[in-house]
Amino acid sequence: MNLLHEHARSTAELFASGDPDRFDQVAWWSDGESSGPHLRRDAHAIADCRVLMPLPVGDHMVVFGEIVRVSTRTERRPLLYGLRRYGKWAVA
């Protein structure tokens, strides 16, 4: 699971679009131990998970998992999305 940083809105929009070639349009890597592609340039944090249970809900698939490894890039703040708007974490 890639948690995007505040400057990765275009990547968030690309993945939300459902474009079948989205992984060809962003830089990603896998180290052989990761459970999926890491978007290192666009991620604030990355969580590798073990899938426990996929569950169909309406026209979506909800996937429950157990986190087995977390990588963070603390120099970047997370990208937030809510109420149909993007935002960033405010510095106190």
C-alpha positions as CSV (number, residue, x, y, z in Angstrom):
1,M,0.0,0.0,0.0
2,N,1.5,3.3,-1.1
3,L,0.5,6.4,0.9
4,L,1.3,9.3,-1.3
5,H,3.0,12.6,-0.4
6,E,1.6,16.1,-0.7
7,H,3.1,16.7,-4.2
8,A,1.8,13.4,-5.7
9,R,-1.7,14.5,-6.6
10,S,-1.2,13.7,-10.3
11,T,-0.3,10.1,-9.3
12,A,-3.4,9.9,-7.1
13,E,-5.6,11.1,-10.0
14,L,-3.9,8.6,-12.4
15,F,-4.6,5.6,-10.1
16,A,-8.1,6.8,-9.4
17,S,-8.8,7.0,-13.2
18,G,-8.5,3.2,-13.6
19,D,-6.1,3.7,-16.6
20,P,-4.9,0.1,-17.4
21,D,-1.4,1.4,-18.2
22,R,-1.0,3.4,-15.0
23,F,2.1,1.5,-13.8
24,D,3.8,2.3,-17.1
25,Q,3.4,6.0,-16.3
26,V,5.0,6.2,-12.9
27,A,8.4,5.1,-11.4
28,W,8.1,2.1,-9.2
29,W,10.3,-0.8,-8.0
30,S,10.0,-4.1,-6.2
31,D,12.9,-5.5,-4.1
32,G,11.8,-9.1,-4.2
33,E,10.6,-9.0,-0.6
34,S,7.9,-6.4,-1.1
35,S,4.3,-7.5,-1.5
36,G,3.6,-5.1,-4.4
37,P,5.1,-2.2,-6.3
38,H,6.7,0.6,-4.3
39,L,6.1,4.1,-5.7
40,R,9.2,5.5,-4.0
41,R,9.2,8.9,-5.8
42,D,5.5,9.6,-4.9
43,A,5.1,7.8,-1.6
44,H,5.2,9.4,1.9
45,A,5.0,5.9,3.4
46,I,4.8,2.3,2.0
47,A,3.2,-0.6,3.9
48,D,3.8,-4.2,2.7
49,C,0.8,-6.3,3.6
50,R,-0.2,-10.0,3.6
51,V,-3.7,-10.4,2.2
52,L,-6.0,-11.9,4.7
53,M,-9.4,-11.5,3.1
54,P,-10.8,-9.9,0.0
55,L,-14.5,-9.0,0.3
56,P,-16.8,-7.8,-2.5
57,V,-18.8,-4.7,-1.5
58,G,-21.1,-3.3,-4.1
59,D,-19.0,-2.6,-7.2
60,H,-15.7,-2.6,-5.2
61,M,-13.4,-5.1,-3.7
62,V,-12.3,-4.4,-0.1
63,V,-9.0,-6.1,0.8
64,F,-8.1,-6.7,4.4
65,G,-4.5,-7.3,5.2
66,E,-1.9,-7.6,7.9
67,I,1.0,-5.1,7.7
68,V,4.4,-6.9,7.7
69,R,6.8,-4.0,6.8
70,V,6.6,-0.2,6.7
71,S,9.0,2.2,5.0
72,T,8.6,6.0,5.6
73,R,10.0,9.2,4.1
74,T,9.7,11.6,7.0
75,E,10.8,14.6,5.0
76,R,7.5,14.6,3.1
77,R,4.0,15.2,4.4
78,P,1.1,12.9,3.4
79,L,-1.4,13.8,0.7
80,L,-5.0,13.9,2.1
81,Y,-8.3,13.5,0.3
82,G,-11.7,14.1,1.7
83,L,-15.0,15.8,0.8
84,R,-13.8,15.6,-2.9
85,R,-10.8,17.8,-2.2
86,Y,-7.0,17.2,-1.9
87,G,-5.1,18.7,1.0
88,K,-2.0,18.4,3.1
89,W,-1.2,17.9,6.7
90,A,-0.8,21.2,8.5
91,V,2.4,21.8,10.4
92,A,1.7,22.8,14.0
